[in-house]
């Protein structure tokens, strides 16, 4: 049994509690007491302690593109050419090294679970590796090194347009399994190999562009049989929606509904351009959504209808997606601040709602239904946020200080499943900047 005394802790409400003692045994919280003195605690955490954050949408290799895709003012083509260049040079060894650095960067930012939307499966010629899941294992090893939990959302990606056009020659060949059934066979092998308490194998459909409707049931059935999370990119850009309507006469959400994809274990990633009917379908099926505002603004995608989606039955989560930045506080406040710009009005979504999205929303969307809350029985994930940094000092101990003032570099300490992973702003095992530097240099030179 270990006791952690927190100067303040956010227990899910509109305020924070002072002097909170959290007792932990075998990686789980056994009790929480507010108004406690620090006497007798073996560990002390200053500032505000929040639950571990869940990063519900990640493509680890996109981290290699940061700041490069913004050169020449950053057209869509600069982004895609560089993304394919990085994809072309990745192999399992390089992928593990990069993922280790990226996931360690996430740990430093207070992220305790990540959902990796993984479609880079095969070698540069599009052939399966000797172990067809070698790239998935590289990501799992990277997450293990970095000390956070991973939901590997193995992604079915078969086509390049909603009318079923095959994947292009070149890097796209690395993504495809040929059919939904072949995808399910490969992922089942991975599922059988990975029996871990800190790794979940989930499923993903790339998008209505990337998976022809006749192949969707194989993925849905695999996820159903394993009660696994099922994620899908949906309604990110207007061009995708126009192509989908041209091919199917329906919006992407309607196509997914008719294919049986929507449901309480499903997360629609982006959900930016939705009709009222789409929102009704997400609500009726309790489908979750994941917003990735820093990526959506970097790509010029648009602003999704967060207030309406927060009213639905589904989970609302956040992801750093392309890792233009890795900072879930920034993602959280962007949901509200983008809405203010769009409406020319303040005060639409409160700080505690946004913090819920970054913590329990993300954890549950990734299948970690016992994480994301500071309560007895939950996984012992804590994140301490400094209230005395140049960014946060003077703002008081409130959820607003965390959501609207803090940045990822104000995270001082991170505990994941009861283990210290970040102490005093440093990862306990990894020199993160140094390792990212060498992993990215391998890909981008
Ligand atoms: Zn994505």
Boltz pocket constraint, residues with backbone or C-beta under 6 A from the ligand:
constraints:
  - pocket:
      binder: B
      contacts: [[A, 57], [A, 59], [A, 117], [A, 233], [A, 269], [A, 321]]
      max_distance: 6.0
